[in-house]
Amino acid sequence: MVAVARAKKDAKALKHALNCEVVSLGGIRSADDFDPSIVDGKIPIFFFGRDEVELAREVEERIETPIYQIVITSKKAVRNTRMEELRREFEIAKARLRLGFEFDDVFLFSRRNGIGVEIDPDYDAYFVIGEGFVENTRRVFGVEVEEGNLIVRRLYNEEWIYTPKLKAIVSKRIGEEPRTLMHREDVEARRVDLRRMIERNREWLERLEEVSLNFIRRNAEGSVGVPFSGGKDSTATLILAKKAVEDVKALYVRVSHEMPFTEDYVEYVCDELDVELVRVDVKFDVDALGMPSHSNRWCTKLKMEGLRRIATDTLAVGDREAESRLRRERGEVEFRVAKEIFPIKYWSGCMVQLYVLMNGLELHPLYYEGFYRLGCTICPSLSDWERFLLRDACKRL
């Protein structure tokens, strides 16, 4: 991600406010002086002051990437805008790139919001994929959905289902029974062809890929490994890393309370991608340590210790900003277990799903049942909805 300002003084203000790369357009007064190559291989967010609206419109006509946002600040110039406003507008602009959708037989990623999704930095979006997901939603919530319908995931596991109109709101809150908060039976659920949706979004996905590949190549040093859990995010990251560098390893921390089907799925992906799989086993001693909780995540600590034992010089990590505030606040490059880089930091769950499928891989079997994320079977973040899916999937699959 790169924040783009018109003048150097504006860029200086953005550097003070934002935790990202910042570039200046050199003080241009005319769109004729705008060089689109300045943002090649990056996702740009342009900042203009209130008095620069016309220039912003003219510059927009010359932007060559489909993935960008333009912010108009409340002050005449960006340099005069309060840092709090710059930070807030930056977070909202990034959220628009994740949550902007149009609908034309399929859901299309868009800079605009054609179906009226509320834009919030804490929200993510993903698609209903799999007949098991469809059937489980009908059985548990009494809501008729179809494959390819859109789910916007809000705070506290509240999910808004678009089919493509808003059809239902359901709660999958941790510690509570799954329940339906709103259901519009008059709204039809339309089945969306996934293959067609991938093709219609291919330009967007390929541009995302280009940005991520450039990012990996710029920042990878020495040997490269991907902490690989079998989840959709680490799968997409492994695909990208394999395309970006010649030698990449999948680093699998296999825990004693692993999700069903995970080990087989990890081996399947590594075989398909021809990637070396490096395993390390970590025992979760529940008898000695008790069940992990939100205040005592000893499980995460043990997994990190296991990862340290097999870490490479650079770790390409599949964390995304939409998952949590903590992950939004991290930089694009961090130094913890090793040098860690985050090539899908700005992607949505929808983009990850389609990217994995576009590359000819299946998702982990539990996603086809209705999972949004994968952890282990004693994860304190496991909801009653996910516990139901686990019991049911183990019986049927």
Order of alpha helices (4+ residues) and beta strands (2+ residues): beta-alpha-beta-beta-alpha-beta-alpha-beta-beta-beta-alpha-beta-beta-beta-beta-alpha-alpha-beta-alpha-beta-alpha-beta-alpha-alpha-beta-alpha-beta-beta-alpha-alpha
